Amino acid sequence: MKKNLGTVDKAIRIIIAVGIAVLYFTNVISGTLAIVLGILAVVFLLTSFISFCPLYLPFGINTLKKKRR
């Protein structure tokens, strides 16, 4: 599993996940929408922490900057 998420991409995913959590805990979202967005938030956090997004593979997307030698 090769890393394919850059720093900015990870930060955006974490911010979105935190935003969803805030909406849930302030009762702005509930029911089915809350469940779907909650699952999305968990996926965003998981992919941010492991720096890998499986959906990027088929499209060849890589936001990780290459290290210079």
LUMDREN-811667 format. One record per residue (C-alpha): residue in three letters; x, y, z. Coordinates in steps of 0.1 Angstrom, whole numbers, padded with zeros to 4 digits, always signed. Layout:
AlaXYZ/...
***
This chain:
Met+0000+0000+0000/Lys+0018+0030-0013/Lys+0010+0064+0003/Asn-0009+0088-0021/Leu-0022+0116+0002/Gly-0004+0148+0007/Thr-0005+0171+0037/Val-0031+0195+0024/Asp-0054+0166+0013/Lys-0051+0150+0047/Ala-0059+0183+0065/Ile-0090+0189+0043/Arg-0103+0154+0051/Ile-0097+0159+0088/Ile-0115+0193+0088/Ile-0145+0178+0069/Ala-0147+0149+0094/Val-0145+0173+0124/Gly-0172+0195+0107/Ile-0195+0165+0103/Ala-0189+0156+0140/Val-0198+0191+0151/Leu-0230+0190+0130/Tyr-0240+0157+0145/Phe-0233+0166+0182/Thr-0251+0200+0178/Asn-0281+0181+0164/Val-0281+0198+0131/Ile-0281+0165+0113/Ser-0298+0133+0124/Gly-0313+0101+0111/Thr-0301+0085+0079/Leu-0281+0116+0069/Ala-0262+0115+0101/Ile-0254+0078+0096/Val-0242+0083+0061/Leu-0221+0114+0069/Gly-0207+0096+0100/Ile-0195+0067+0079/Leu-0179+0092+0055/Ala-0162+0110+0084/Val-0148+0078+0097/Val-0135+0069+0062/Phe-0119+0104+0059/Leu-0102+0101+0092/Leu-0090+0065+0085/Thr-0076+0074+0051/Ser-0059+0106+0065/Phe-0041+0086+0092/Ile-0028+0059+0069/Ser-0021+0084+0041/Phe-0037+0062+0015/Cys-0070+0065-0005/Pro-0080+0034-0024/Leu-0103+0055-0047/Tyr-0073+0074-0060/Leu-0057+0043-0075/Pro-0080+0037-0105/Phe-0077+0074-0114/Gly-0040+0076-0109/Ile-0043+0105-0084/Asn-0014+0112-0061/Thr-0013+0143-0040/Leu+0018+0133-0021/Lys+0048+0155-0031/Lys+0078+0135-0043/Lys+0110+0138-0022/Arg+0139+0154-0040/Arg+0173+0136-0039/
***
